[in-house]
Amino acid sequence: MDSKEFADKIVTILDSKKGIDIEVLDVADKTTLADYFIICSGNSTTQIKALADEVEFVIKNDLGIYPDHIEGRSGDRWVLIDYKDVVVHVFHPEERANYNLEKLWETKRPEN
C-alpha cells in the first residue's frame, strides 16, 4: 500500500466517525517529514479522542501498522498520530484555527 492509499484509508476511518472538515495535504514536495498531512476536527475532546483512537485501532487491526509516535493524548484538543509517510492531526476547532496548518502548508502558489 502506497502512502496515498494509506492516507485514503485514514480519511475513510475519520469520515466513518463523523470527523469534520477532513483535508489531505500533499506535502511531499515541501518537507521530508511526510508525504501527506491529514487534518480533521472534532466538536469535543471526547470526539477528538474517539477519532484518534479509531484511526489507531483500525490501522493496527486491518493493516498491522503501528504509529511511530503519538502526541497530545493528555489534553485531547490536538492529537497527532505519526505514521511516518502520513501524519494525522485531529484538532479541536479553536486549535485548528489557531495553528492553521492548511495555510502553513498550502500547496497553491501565491498569485502575483
Biopython code that builds the backbone (N, CA, C, O; Angstrom):
import numpy as np
from Bio.PDB.StructureBuilder import StructureBuilder

atoms = [
    (1, "MET", "N", (0.853, -1.173, 0.000)),
    (1, "MET", "CA", (0.000, 0.000, 0.000)),
    (1, "MET", "C", (0.898, 1.235, 0.000)),
    (1, "MET", "O", (1.768, 1.376, 0.859)),
    (2, "ASP", "N", (0.685, 2.126, -0.962)),
    (2, "ASP", "CA", (1.486, 3.349, -1.002)),
    (2, "ASP", "C", (0.889, 4.392, -0.052)),
    (2, "ASP", "O", (-0.191, 4.192, 0.504)),
    (3, "SER", "N", (1.598, 5.494, 0.125)),
    (3, "SER", "CA", (1.184, 6.490, 1.111)),
    (3, "SER", "C", (-0.143, 7.162, 0.752)),
    (3, "SER", "O", (-0.890, 7.561, 1.646)),
    (4, "LYS", "N", (-0.442, 7.291, -0.527)),
    (4, "LYS", "CA", (-1.730, 7.879, -0.946)),
    (4, "LYS", "C", (-2.879, 6.953, -0.562)),
    (4, "LYS", "O", (-3.891, 7.411, -0.033)),
    (5, "GLU", "N", (-2.733, 5.666, -0.820)),
    (5, "GLU", "CA", (-3.767, 4.694, -0.446)),
    (5, "GLU", "C", (-3.924, 4.645, 1.078)),
    (5, "GLU", "O", (-5.036, 4.529, 1.593)),
    (6, "PHE", "N", (-2.815, 4.733, 1.775)),
    (6, "PHE", "CA", (-2.848, 4.736, 3.232)),
    (6, "PHE", "C", (-3.590, 5.969, 3.754)),
    (6, "PHE", "O", (-4.410, 5.869, 4.666)),
    (7, "ALA", "N", (-3.298, 7.121, 3.173)),
    (7, "ALA", "CA", (-3.993, 8.357, 3.557)),
    (7, "ALA", "C", (-5.491, 8.238, 3.272)),
    (7, "ALA", "O", (-6.314, 8.657, 4.086)),
    (8, "ASP", "N", (-5.843, 7.671, 2.127)),
    (8, "ASP", "CA", (-7.261, 7.491, 1.785)),
    (8, "ASP", "C", (-7.961, 6.585, 2.791)),
    (8, "ASP", "O", (-9.114, 6.830, 3.146)),
    (9, "LYS", "N", (-7.286, 5.556, 3.246)),
    (9, "LYS", "CA", (-7.847, 4.642, 4.257)),
    (9, "LYS", "C", (-8.120, 5.402, 5.551)),
    (9, "LYS", "O", (-9.166, 5.208, 6.171)),
    (10, "ILE", "N", (-7.206, 6.253, 5.960)),
    (10, "ILE", "CA", (-7.382, 7.032, 7.183)),
    (10, "ILE", "C", (-8.534, 8.016, 7.036)),
    (10, "ILE", "O", (-9.309, 8.205, 7.974)),
    (11, "VAL", "N", (-8.655, 8.639, 5.881)),
    (11, "VAL", "CA", (-9.783, 9.553, 5.634)),
    (11, "VAL", "C", (-11.107, 8.814, 5.773)),
    (11, "VAL", "O", (-12.053, 9.337, 6.362)),
    (12, "THR", "N", (-11.179, 7.609, 5.239)),
    (12, "THR", "CA", (-12.398, 6.798, 5.344)),
    (12, "THR", "C", (-12.732, 6.515, 6.810)),
    (12, "THR", "O", (-13.896, 6.572, 7.207)),
    (13, "ILE", "N", (-11.722, 6.214, 7.601)),
    (13, "ILE", "CA", (-11.931, 5.949, 9.025)),
    (13, "ILE", "C", (-12.447, 7.203, 9.731)),
    (13, "ILE", "O", (-13.419, 7.140, 10.483)),
    (14, "LEU", "N", (-11.798, 8.337, 9.489)),
    (14, "LEU", "CA", (-12.218, 9.589, 10.118)),
    (14, "LEU", "C", (-13.638, 9.968, 9.712)),
    (14, "LEU", "O", (-14.429, 10.426, 10.536)),
    (15, "ASP", "N", (-13.947, 9.774, 8.447)),
    (15, "ASP", "CA", (-15.284, 10.084, 7.949)),
    (15, "ASP", "C", (-16.341, 9.183, 8.600)),
    (15, "ASP", "O", (-17.447, 9.636, 8.894)),
    (16, "SER", "N", (-16.006, 7.929, 8.818)),
    (16, "SER", "CA", (-16.951, 6.991, 9.434)),
    (16, "SER", "C", (-17.281, 7.372, 10.876)),
    (16, "SER", "O", (-18.333, 7.001, 11.396)),
    (17, "LYS", "N", (-16.383, 8.109, 11.516)),
    (17, "LYS", "CA", (-16.599, 8.571, 12.891)),
    (17, "LYS", "C", (-17.036, 10.035, 12.930)),
    (17, "LYS", "O", (-16.951, 10.694, 13.967)),
    (18, "LYS", "N", (-17.499, 10.527, 11.797)),
    (18, "LYS", "CA", (-18.044, 11.890, 11.690)),
    (18, "LYS", "C", (-17.014, 12.982, 11.944)),
    (18, "LYS", "O", (-17.324, 14.013, 12.542)),
    (19, "GLY", "N", (-15.775, 12.749, 11.482)),
    (19, "GLY", "CA", (-14.769, 13.792, 11.545)),
    (19, "GLY", "C", (-15.225, 14.982, 10.709)),
    (19, "GLY", "O", (-15.899, 14.808, 9.694)),
    (20, "ILE", "N", (-14.866, 16.174, 11.127)),
    (20, "ILE", "CA", (-15.328, 17.412, 10.491)),
    (20, "ILE", "C", (-14.211, 18.017, 9.651)),
    (20, "ILE", "O", (-13.050, 18.038, 10.060)),
    (21, "ASP", "N", (-14.578, 18.508, 8.468)),
    (21, "ASP", "CA", (-13.637, 19.231, 7.585)),
    (21, "ASP", "C", (-12.331, 18.478, 7.391)),
    (21, "ASP", "O", (-11.253, 19.009, 7.654)),
    (22, "ILE", "N", (-12.433, 17.250, 6.932)),
    (22, "ILE", "CA", (-11.241, 16.428, 6.708)),
    (22, "ILE", "C", (-10.522, 16.931, 5.466)),
    (22, "ILE", "O", (-11.119, 17.069, 4.399)),
    (23, "GLU", "N", (-9.242, 17.201, 5.620)),
    (23, "GLU", "CA", (-8.430, 17.656, 4.494)),
    (23, "GLU", "C", (-7.152, 16.833, 4.417)),
    (23, "GLU", "O", (-6.574, 16.453, 5.435)),
    (24, "VAL", "N", (-6.729, 16.569, 3.194)),
    (24, "VAL", "CA", (-5.475, 15.869, 2.950)),
    (24, "VAL", "C", (-4.545, 16.842, 2.235)),
    (24, "VAL", "O", (-4.861, 17.346, 1.158)),
    (25, "LEU", "N", (-3.411, 17.094, 2.844)),
    (25, "LEU", "CA", (-2.420, 17.994, 2.247)),
    (25, "LEU", "C", (-1.258, 17.168, 1.726)),
    (25, "LEU", "O", (-0.650, 16.405, 2.476)),
    (26, "ASP", "N", (-0.951, 17.315, 0.457)),
    (26, "ASP", "CA", (0.207, 16.664, -0.147)),
    (26, "ASP", "C", (1.421, 17.549, 0.130)),
    (26, "ASP", "O", (1.574, 18.611, -0.475)),
    (27, "VAL", "N", (2.270, 17.111, 1.034)),
    (27, "VAL", "CA", (3.432, 17.907, 1.440)),
    (27, "VAL", "C", (4.750, 17.276, 1.016)),
    (27, "VAL", "O", (5.816, 17.708, 1.455)),
    (28, "ALA", "N", (4.684, 16.267, 0.174)),
    (28, "ALA", "CA", (5.884, 15.521, -0.221)),
    (28, "ALA", "C", (6.952, 16.414, -0.850)),
    (28, "ALA", "O", (8.146, 16.188, -0.650)),
    (29, "ASP", "N", (6.531, 17.422, -1.605)),
    (29, "ASP", "CA", (7.492, 18.316, -2.256)),
    (29, "ASP", "C", (7.957, 19.454, -1.355)),
    (29, "ASP", "O", (8.830, 20.233, -1.736)),
    (30, "LYS", "N", (7.372, 19.551, -0.153)),
    (30, "LYS", "CA", (7.690, 20.660, 0.736)),
    (30, "LYS", "C", (8.521, 20.263, 1.948)),
    (30, "LYS", "O", (9.170, 21.112, 2.559)),
    (31, "THR", "N", (8.507, 18.978, 2.302)),
    (31, "THR", "CA", (9.195, 18.548, 3.516)),
    (31, "THR", "C", (9.557, 17.074, 3.423)),
    (31, "THR", "O", (8.970, 16.325, 2.643)),
    (32, "THR", "N", (10.515, 16.678, 4.215)),
    (32, "THR", "CA", (10.855, 15.255, 4.323)),
    (32, "THR", "C", (10.124, 14.604, 5.497)),
    (32, "THR", "O", (10.287, 13.409, 5.742)),
    (33, "LEU", "N", (9.322, 15.381, 6.221)),
    (33, "LEU", "CA", (8.603, 14.857, 7.377)),
    (33, "LEU", "C", (7.574, 13.803, 7.003)),
    (33, "LEU", "O", (7.398, 12.819, 7.722)),
    (34, "ALA", "N", (6.890, 14.006, 5.875)),
    (34, "ALA", "CA", (5.812, 13.103, 5.477)),
    (34, "ALA", "C", (5.440, 13.382, 4.028)),
    (34, "ALA", "O", (5.846, 14.388, 3.446)),
    (35, "ASP", "N", (4.660, 12.469, 3.461)),
    (35, "ASP", "CA", (4.093, 12.699, 2.136)),
    (35, "ASP", "C", (2.748, 13.414, 2.236)),
    (35, "ASP", "O", (2.408, 14.250, 1.399)),
    (36, "TYR", "N", (1.985, 13.064, 3.290)),
    (36, "TYR", "CA", (0.651, 13.643, 3.464)),
    (36, "TYR", "C", (0.412, 14.012, 4.914)),
    (36, "TYR", "O", (0.807, 13.296, 5.833)),
    (37, "PHE", "N", (-0.245, 15.151, 5.097)),
    (37, "PHE", "CA", (-0.815, 15.513, 6.383)),
    (37, "PHE", "C", (-2.319, 15.396, 6.229)),
    (37, "PHE", "O", (-2.892, 15.913, 5.270)),
    (38, "ILE", "N", (-2.954, 14.725, 7.161)),
    (38, "ILE", "CA", (-4.404, 14.663, 7.195)),
    (38, "ILE", "C", (-4.835, 15.499, 8.383)),
    (38, "ILE", "O", (-4.360, 15.304, 9.502)),
    (39, "ILE", "N", (-5.743, 16.434, 8.128)),
    (39, "ILE", "CA", (-6.217, 17.348, 9.155)),
    (39, "ILE", "C", (-7.715, 17.150, 9.292)),
    (39, "ILE", "O", (-8.442, 17.080, 8.301)),
    (40, "CYS", "N", (-8.163, 17.062, 10.531)),
    (40, "CYS", "CA", (-9.555, 16.786, 10.827)),
    (40, "CYS", "C", (-9.918, 17.481, 12.132)),
    (40, "CYS", "O", (-9.062, 17.692, 12.990)),
    (41, "SER", "N", (-11.184, 17.833, 12.276)),
    (41, "SER", "CA", (-11.660, 18.422, 13.529)),
    (41, "SER", "C", (-12.702, 17.534, 14.178)),
    (41, "SER", "O", (-13.382, 16.744, 13.522)),
    (42, "GLY", "N", (-12.804, 17.691, 15.488)),
    (42, "GLY", "CA", (-13.867, 17.074, 16.272)),
    (42, "GLY", "C", (-14.500, 18.145, 17.130)),
    (42, "GLY", "O", (-13.831, 19.108, 17.505)),
    (43, "ASN", "N", (-15.776, 18.001, 17.449)),
    (43, "ASN", "CA", (-16.507, 19.038, 18.181)),
    (43, "ASN", "C", (-16.245, 19.061, 19.676)),
    (43, "ASN", "O", (-16.583, 20.038, 20.344)),
    (44, "SER", "N", (-15.655, 18.016, 20.209)),
    (44, "SER", "CA", (-15.422, 17.944, 21.647)),
    (44, "SER", "C", (-14.168, 17.118, 21.901)),
    (44, "SER", "O", (-13.683, 16.420, 21.010)),
    (45, "THR", "N", (-13.651, 17.201, 23.111)),
    (45, "THR", "CA", (-12.478, 16.391, 23.440)),
    (45, "THR", "C", (-12.819, 14.906, 23.360)),
    (45, "THR", "O", (-11.964, 14.088, 23.022)),
    (46, "THR", "N", (-14.060, 14.562, 23.669)),
    (46, "THR", "CA", (-14.491, 13.163, 23.569)),
    (46, "THR", "C", (-14.448, 12.689, 22.122)),
    (46, "THR", "O", (-13.968, 11.589, 21.846)),
    (47, "GLN", "N", (-14.942, 13.504, 21.199)),
    (47, "GLN", "CA", (-14.918, 13.113, 19.786)),
    (47, "GLN", "C", (-13.496, 13.084, 19.245)),
    (47, "GLN", "O", (-13.155, 12.200, 18.459)),
    (48, "ILE", "N", (-12.668, 14.025, 19.648)),
    (48, "ILE", "CA", (-11.270, 14.052, 19.196)),
    (48, "ILE", "C", (-10.566, 12.768, 19.626)),
    (48, "ILE", "O", (-9.855, 12.149, 18.834)),
    (49, "LYS", "N", (-10.764, 12.372, 20.877)),
    (49, "LYS", "CA", (-10.173, 11.129, 21.373)),
    (49, "LYS", "C", (-10.722, 9.931, 20.610)),
    (49, "LYS", "O", (-9.967, 9.026, 20.255)),
    (50, "ALA", "N", (-12.021, 9.915, 20.356)),
    (50, "ALA", "CA", (-12.637, 8.796, 19.630)),
    (50, "ALA", "C", (-12.105, 8.701, 18.205)),
    (50, "ALA", "O", (-11.859, 7.600, 17.713)),
    (51, "LEU", "N", (-11.926, 9.832, 17.540)),
    (51, "LEU", "CA", (-11.384, 9.841, 16.177)),
    (51, "LEU", "C", (-9.964, 9.279, 16.163)),
    (51, "LEU", "O", (-9.643, 8.412, 15.351)),
    (52, "ALA", "N", (-9.120, 9.775, 17.061)),
    (52, "ALA", "CA", (-7.727, 9.309, 17.122)),
    (52, "ALA", "C", (-7.663, 7.828, 17.490)),
    (52, "ALA", "O", (-6.899, 7.068, 16.894)),
    (53, "ASP", "N", (-8.460, 7.426, 18.463)),
    (53, "ASP", "CA", (-8.467, 6.019, 18.878)),
    (53, "ASP", "C", (-8.918, 5.099, 17.742)),
    (53, "ASP", "O", (-8.361, 4.016, 17.558)),
    (54, "GLU", "N", (-9.921, 5.529, 16.987)),
    (54, "GLU", "CA", (-10.437, 4.697, 15.890)),
    (54, "GLU", "C", (-9.400, 4.533, 14.782)),
    (54, "GLU", "O", (-9.235, 3.438, 14.245)),
    (55, "VAL", "N", (-8.705, 5.608, 14.442)),
    (55, "VAL", "CA", (-7.650, 5.511, 13.429)),
    (55, "VAL", "C", (-6.600, 4.508, 13.891)),
    (55, "VAL", "O", (-6.236, 3.595, 13.150)),
    (56, "GLU", "N", (-6.124, 4.680, 15.096)),
    (56, "GLU", "CA", (-5.082, 3.792, 15.608)),
    (56, "GLU", "C", (-5.567, 2.340, 15.648)),
    (56, "GLU", "O", (-4.834, 1.435, 15.248)),
    (57, "PHE", "N", (-6.784, 2.110, 16.122)),
    (57, "PHE", "CA", (-7.339, 0.766, 16.255)),
    (57, "PHE", "C", (-7.522, 0.078, 14.898)),
    (57, "PHE", "O", (-7.096, -1.063, 14.719)),
    (58, "VAL", "N", (-8.149, 0.762, 13.954)),
    (58, "VAL", "CA", (-8.435, 0.152, 12.648)),
    (58, "VAL", "C", (-7.153, -0.099, 11.866)),
    (58, "VAL", "O", (-6.996, -1.161, 11.264)),
    (59, "ILE", "N", (-6.245, 0.851, 11.865)),
    (59, "ILE", "CA", (-4.993, 0.675, 11.124)),
    (59, "ILE", "C", (-4.187, -0.481, 11.714)),
    (59, "ILE", "O", (-3.596, -1.266, 10.972)),
    (60, "LYS", "N", (-4.160, -0.589, 13.030)),
    (60, "LYS", "CA", (-3.437, -1.685, 13.686)),
    (60, "LYS", "C", (-4.089, -3.033, 13.347)),
    (60, "LYS", "O", (-3.399, -3.989, 12.994)),
    (61, "ASN", "N", (-5.420, -3.100, 13.457)),
    (61, "ASN", "CA", (-6.108, -4.380, 13.243)),
    (61, "ASN", "C", (-6.215, -4.777, 11.774)),
    (61, "ASN", "O", (-6.078, -5.954, 11.441)),
    (62, "ASP", "N", (-6.455, -3.817, 10.899)),
    (62, "ASP", "CA", (-6.623, -4.136, 9.473)),
    (62, "ASP", "C", (-5.301, -4.285, 8.735)),
    (62, "ASP", "O", (-5.164, -5.135, 7.855)),
    (63, "LEU", "N", (-4.324, -3.451, 9.100)),
    (63, "LEU", "CA", (-3.077, -3.420, 8.334)),
    (63, "LEU", "C", (-1.848, -3.849, 9.134)),
    (63, "LEU", "O", (-0.775, -4.048, 8.564)),
    (64, "GLY", "N", (-2.000, -3.989, 10.436)),
    (64, "GLY", "CA", (-0.861, -4.364, 11.268)),
    (64, "GLY", "C", (0.189, -3.272, 11.378)),
    (64, "GLY", "O", (1.357, -3.551, 11.645)),
    (65, "ILE", "N", (-0.227, -2.030, 11.173)),
    (65, "ILE", "CA", (0.701, -0.895, 11.220)),
    (65, "ILE", "C", (0.479, -0.122, 12.517)),
    (65, "ILE", "O", (-0.648, 0.227, 12.868)),
    (66, "TYR", "N", (1.570, 0.135, 13.211)),
    (66, "TYR", "CA", (1.523, 0.882, 14.456)),
    (66, "TYR", "C", (2.096, 2.275, 14.221)),
    (66, "TYR", "O", (3.016, 2.434, 13.418)),
    (67, "PRO", "N", (1.569, 3.283, 14.905)),
    (67, "PRO", "CA", (2.135, 4.625, 14.734)),
    (67, "PRO", "C", (3.553, 4.698, 15.265)),
    (67, "PRO", "O", (3.904, 4.039, 16.244)),
    (68, "ASP", "N", (4.356, 5.506, 14.605)),
    (68, "ASP", "CA", (5.718, 5.746, 15.065)),
    (68, "ASP", "C", (5.708, 6.581, 16.339)),
    (68, "ASP", "O", (6.559, 6.424, 17.215)),
    (69, "HIS", "N", (4.724, 7.473, 16.419)),
    (69, "HIS", "CA", (4.669, 8.413, 17.541)),
    (69, "HIS", "C", (3.256, 8.968, 17.664)),
    (69, "HIS", "O", (2.579, 9.178, 16.657)),
    (70, "ILE", "N", (2.814, 9.204, 18.883)),
    (70, "ILE", "CA", (1.532, 9.859, 19.143)),
    (70, "ILE", "C", (1.774, 10.970, 20.154)),
    (70, "ILE", "O", (2.472, 10.775, 21.150)),
    (71, "GLU", "N", (1.190, 12.140, 19.890)),
    (71, "GLU", "CA", (1.306, 13.268, 20.816)),
    (71, "GLU", "C", (-0.075, 13.831, 21.097)),
    (71, "GLU", "O", (-0.982, 13.724, 20.272)),
    (72, "GLY", "N", (-0.224, 14.429, 22.268)),
    (72, "GLY", "CA", (-1.437, 15.165, 22.588)),
    (72, "GLY", "C", (-2.519, 14.389, 23.297)),
    (72, "GLY", "O", (-3.613, 14.916, 23.501)),
    (73, "ARG", "N", (-2.258, 13.175, 23.674)),
    (73, "ARG", "CA", (-3.286, 12.363, 24.341)),
    (73, "ARG", "C", (-3.750, 12.979, 25.662)),
    (73, "ARG", "O", (-4.904, 12.802, 26.052)),
    (74, "SER", "N", (-2.877, 13.691, 26.343)),
    (74, "SER", "CA", (-3.237, 14.198, 27.670)),
    (74, "SER", "C", (-4.273, 15.320, 27.608)),
    (74, "SER", "O", (-5.166, 15.375, 28.453)),
    (75, "GLY", "N", (-4.170, 16.206, 26.634)),
    (75, "GLY", "CA", (-5.102, 17.325, 26.561)),
    (75, "GLY", "C", (-6.296, 17.057, 25.680)),
    (75, "GLY", "O", (-7.367, 17.625, 25.894)),
    (76, "ASP", "N", (-6.128, 16.204, 24.697)),
    (76, "ASP", "CA", (-7.194, 15.818, 23.766)),
    (76, "ASP", "C", (-7.820, 16.989, 23.008)),
    (76, "ASP", "O", (-8.977, 16.903, 22.594)),
    (77, "ARG", "N", (-7.072, 18.083, 22.818)),
    (77, "ARG", "CA", (-7.565, 19.171, 21.967)),
    (77, "ARG", "C", (-6.797, 19.191, 20.640)),
    (77, "ARG", "O", (-7.201, 19.862, 19.690)),
    (78, "TRP", "N", (-5.694, 18.452, 20.590)),
    (78, "TRP", "CA", (-4.959, 18.240, 19.346)),
    (78, "TRP", "C", (-4.184, 16.946, 19.526)),
    (78, "TRP", "O", (-3.265, 16.863, 20.342)),
    (79, "VAL", "N", (-4.563, 15.953, 18.763)),
    (79, "VAL", "CA", (-3.859, 14.682, 18.805)),
    (79, "VAL", "C", (-3.145, 14.501, 17.474)),
    (79, "VAL", "O", (-3.747, 14.662, 16.413)),
    (80, "LEU", "N", (-1.870, 14.168, 17.532)),
    (80, "LEU", "CA", (-1.071, 13.917, 16.343)),
    (80, "LEU", "C", (-0.691, 12.442, 16.337)),
    (80, "LEU", "O", (-0.161, 11.918, 17.317)),
    (81, "ILE", "N", (-0.971, 11.779, 15.210)),
    (81, "ILE", "CA", (-0.592, 10.377, 15.040)),
    (81, "ILE", "C", (0.367, 10.320, 13.861)),
    (81, "ILE", "O", (-0.008, 10.629, 12.730)),
    (82, "ASP", "N", (1.592, 9.929, 14.126)),
    (82, "ASP", "CA", (2.651, 9.932, 13.111)),
    (82, "ASP", "C", (2.880, 8.520, 12.581)),
    (82, "ASP", "O", (3.377, 7.644, 13.290)),
    (83, "TYR", "N", (2.506, 8.321, 11.323)),
    (83, "TYR", "CA", (2.767, 7.052, 10.646)),
    (83, "TYR", "C", (3.912, 7.204, 9.638)),
    (83, "TYR", "O", (3.972, 6.474, 8.649)),
    (84, "LYS", "N", (4.805, 8.139, 9.887)),
    (84, "LYS", "CA", (5.969, 8.464, 9.055)),
    (84, "LYS", "C", (5.567, 9.114, 7.737)),
    (84, "LYS", "O", (5.717, 10.328, 7.599)),
    (85, "ASP", "N", (5.068, 8.365, 6.767)),
    (85, "ASP", "CA", (4.689, 8.967, 5.480)),
    (85, "ASP", "C", (3.371, 9.722, 5.553)),
    (85, "ASP", "O", (3.100, 10.584, 4.717)),
    (86, "VAL", "N", (2.557, 9.405, 6.541)),
    (86, "VAL", "CA", (1.261, 10.060, 6.729)),
    (86, "VAL", "C", (1.158, 10.479, 8.194)),
    (86, "VAL", "O", (1.323, 9.666, 9.104)),
    (87, "VAL", "N", (0.883, 11.769, 8.399)),
    (87, "VAL", "CA", (0.726, 12.300, 9.745)),
    (87, "VAL", "C", (-0.708, 12.796, 9.888)),
    (87, "VAL", "O", (-1.193, 13.581, 9.074)),
    (88, "VAL", "N", (-1.373, 12.326, 10.934)),
    (88, "VAL", "CA", (-2.773, 12.662, 11.176)),
    (88, "VAL", "C", (-2.851, 13.677, 12.307)),
    (88, "VAL", "O", (-2.288, 13.473, 13.382)),
    (89, "HIS", "N", (-3.562, 14.782, 12.049)),
    (89, "HIS", "CA", (-3.799, 15.812, 13.059)),
    (89, "HIS", "C", (-5.297, 15.854, 13.318)),
    (89, "HIS", "O", (-6.079, 16.095, 12.398)),
    (90, "VAL", "N", (-5.706, 15.621, 14.568)),
    (90, "VAL", "CA", (-7.117, 15.731, 14.932)),
    (90, "VAL", "C", (-7.222, 16.877, 15.933)),
    (90, "VAL", "O", (-6.685, 16.812, 17.039)),
    (91, "PHE", "N", (-7.926, 17.926, 15.515)),
    (91, "PHE", "CA", (-7.963, 19.179, 16.266)),
    (91, "PHE", "C", (-9.333, 19.483, 16.851)),
    (91, "PHE", "O", (-10.363, 19.052, 16.331)),
    (92, "HIS", "N", (-9.320, 20.231, 17.936)),
    (92, "HIS", "CA", (-10.495, 20.977, 18.365)),
    (92, "HIS", "C", (-10.555, 22.190, 17.422)),
    (92, "HIS", "O", (-9.502, 22.714, 17.058)),
    (93, "PRO", "N", (-11.740, 22.653, 17.016)),
    (93, "PRO", "CA", (-11.812, 23.759, 16.046)),
    (93, "PRO", "C", (-11.000, 24.997, 16.437)),
    (93, "PRO", "O", (-10.429, 25.650, 15.564)),
    (94, "GLU", "N", (-10.938, 25.329, 17.716)),
    (94, "GLU", "CA", (-10.172, 26.514, 18.134)),
    (94, "GLU", "C", (-8.681, 26.334, 17.875)),
    (94, "GLU", "O", (-8.018, 27.254, 17.396)),
    (95, "GLU", "N", (-8.154, 25.160, 18.188)),
    (95, "GLU", "CA", (-6.741, 24.890, 17.950)),
    (95, "GLU", "C", (-6.446, 24.837, 16.452)),
    (95, "GLU", "O", (-5.407, 25.313, 15.994)),
    (96, "ARG", "N", (-7.367, 24.257, 15.705)),
    (96, "ARG", "CA", (-7.163, 24.187, 14.252)),
    (96, "ARG", "C", (-7.081, 25.584, 13.648)),
    (96, "ARG", "O", (-6.227, 25.852, 12.803)),
    (97, "ALA", "N", (-7.961, 26.461, 14.077)),
    (97, "ALA", "CA", (-7.936, 27.836, 13.574)),
    (97, "ALA", "C", (-6.664, 28.553, 14.019)),
    (97, "ALA", "O", (-6.097, 29.340, 13.261)),
    (98, "ASN", "N", (-6.219, 28.287, 15.231)),
    (98, "ASN", "CA", (-5.023, 28.936, 15.762)),
    (98, "ASN", "C", (-3.769, 28.519, 14.999)),
    (98, "ASN", "O", (-2.977, 29.372, 14.599)),
    (99, "TYR", "N", (-3.582, 27.221, 14.796)),
    (99, "TYR", "CA", (-2.373, 26.731, 14.138)),
    (99, "TYR", "C", (-2.447, 26.832, 12.622)),
    (99, "TYR", "O", (-1.420, 26.982, 11.960)),
    (100, "ASN", "N", (-3.644, 26.751, 12.070)),
    (100, "ASN", "CA", (-3.905, 26.955, 10.647)),
    (100, "ASN", "C", (-2.879, 26.233, 9.755)),
    (100, "ASN", "O", (-2.227, 26.853, 8.915)),
    (101, "LEU", "N", (-2.753, 24.931, 9.953)),
    (101, "LEU", "CA", (-1.788, 24.149, 9.177)),
    (101, "LEU", "C", (-2.074, 24.179, 7.682)),
    (101, "LEU", "O", (-1.152, 24.092, 6.870)),
    (102, "GLU", "N", (-3.337, 24.302, 7.319)),
    (102, "GLU", "CA", (-3.678, 24.375, 5.897)),
    (102, "GLU", "C", (-2.981, 25.565, 5.244)),
    (102, "GLU", "O", (-2.453, 25.443, 4.139)),
    (103, "LYS", "N", (-2.976, 26.689, 5.903)),
    (103, "LYS", "CA", (-2.320, 27.884, 5.365)),
    (103, "LYS", "C", (-0.800, 27.720, 5.392)),
    (103, "LYS", "O", (-0.111, 28.078, 4.437)),
    (104, "LEU", "N", (-0.290, 27.178, 6.495)),
    (104, "LEU", "CA", (1.155, 26.987, 6.641)),
    (104, "LEU", "C", (1.715, 26.088, 5.540)),
    (104, "LEU", "O", (2.792, 26.353, 5.006)),
    (105, "TRP", "N", (0.984, 25.023, 5.202)),
    (105, "TRP", "CA", (1.464, 24.046, 4.238)),
    (105, "TRP", "C", (0.736, 24.140, 2.910)),
    (105, "TRP", "O", (0.776, 23.195, 2.123)),
    (106, "GLU", "N", (0.073, 25.254, 2.642)),
    (106, "GLU", "CA", (-0.747, 25.336, 1.431)),
    (106, "GLU", "C", (0.054, 24.963, 0.190)),
    (106, "GLU", "O", (1.236, 25.281, 0.057)),
    (107, "THR", "N", (-0.639, 24.278, -0.709)),
    (107, "THR", "CA", (0.036, 23.773, -1.898)),
    (107, "THR", "C", (-0.074, 24.719, -3.079)),
    (107, "THR", "O", (0.628, 24.543, -4.075)),
    (108, "LYS", "N", (-0.936, 25.714, -2.990)),
    (108, "LYS", "CA", (-1.059, 26.670, -4.093)),
    (108, "LYS", "C", (0.032, 27.724, -3.956)),
    (108, "LYS", "O", (0.420, 28.109, -2.853)),
    (109, "ARG", "N", (0.508, 28.172, -5.090)),
    (109, "ARG", "CA", (1.473, 29.268, -5.081)),
    (109, "ARG", "C", (0.706, 30.583, -4.995)),
    (109, "ARG", "O", (-0.337, 30.725, -5.634)),
    (110, "PRO", "N", (1.195, 31.539, -4.227)),
    (110, "PRO", "CA", (0.513, 32.824, -4.148)),
    (110, "PRO", "C", (0.493, 33.504, -5.507)),
    (110, "PRO", "O", (1.457, 33.444, -6.270)),
    (111, "GLU", "N", (-0.618, 34.147, -5.785)),
    (111, "GLU", "CA", (-0.728, 34.863, -7.070)),
    (111, "GLU", "C", (-0.010, 36.192, -6.971)),
    (111, "GLU", "O", (-0.005, 36.830, -5.918)),
    (112, "ASN", "N", (0.596, 36.605, -8.072)),
    (112, "ASN", "CA", (1.323, 37.889, -8.089)),
    (112, "ASN", "C", (0.370, 39.035, -8.316)),
    (112, "ASN", "O", (0.793, 40.190, -8.362)),
]
sb = StructureBuilder()
sb.init_structure("model")
sb.init_model(0)
sb.init_chain("A")
sb.init_seg("    ")
for serial, (resi, resn, name, xyz) in enumerate(atoms, 1):
    if name == "N":
        sb.init_residue(resn, " ", resi, " ")
    sb.init_atom(name, np.array(xyz, "f"), 0.0, 1.0, " ", f" {name:<3s}", serial, name[0])
structure = sb.get_structure()
